[in-house]
Amino acid sequence: MTTMHNKYKALLIDLDGTMYHGDSPIKGASQLITYLQEHKWLYRFVTNNSSATSEQVADRLNAMGIFAKAEHICTSAQATAHYITEQHSPNPPKVFMIGEHGLRTALVDAGIEITDENPDYVVQGIDKSFNYEKATKAITLIRAGATSIMTNPDLLLPANGGLIPGAGSIGAMLQASSGKQPIVIGKPSSILVQFALSQLGVEAHEALVVGDNMSTDIAAGVNSGCGTVLLYTGLTNANNKSYYTEQAGCDAEYIFETIQDFQQFLTNE
């Protein structure tokens, strides 16, 4: 009999809305990760967040009781650095950066020079100190020929019970002003997913993308050729699912109300 573990080798798991809300873990998150470890599933936490390092993300998960090591985390910042070095090999690339600590750390760790003088790329993520001066510099460099890269297209981010502009909002401004469309790294682009797959050493058809957002998580899985699991733990629920399916232009292969339901499915299969 074909089981889920025969069909798939790995899970690529979203974080915000799938594992936690704010600083509160979603019921069943910790137990799911324990189950995956006990049953020898490969997995990565895959996040569009470029502001934090993998160590910081792991610390946050552990503080919520969800076991994680830095090696379990794949951020859009890490995938961006990997993409640039792969595209620009063998010469060390130069980057003008709009972003925060996580993005800077990923770029520097990859041997990328951060500069505002004749960069090869303008790399932009979330930046809470973004200002008109940074925008002007970025637009000038893009129009002069630097390749524009956006870590992720999220327009809004949850914060303290409300919403704040995300990296995609800054990116939309730069795109409109420069007239140049950026290369997008994070979900729903397949680049971040492919980066996570390469870390695990598995093919797309051997992995399940697990998330709560049709337009990012599920779309990224579909775009990458992975299986997809939608959880009604965050943005999407039974009442709005048809709307978000239409917005995403795709559908999930498997749908579960809770993390516990998903874990039970893996157990039964």
Summary of the structure (lengths in Angstrom):
residues: 269
radius of gyration: 18.4
end to end distance: 9.3
largest distance: 61.2
contacts: 941
relative contact order: 0.15
helix: 43%
strand: 21%
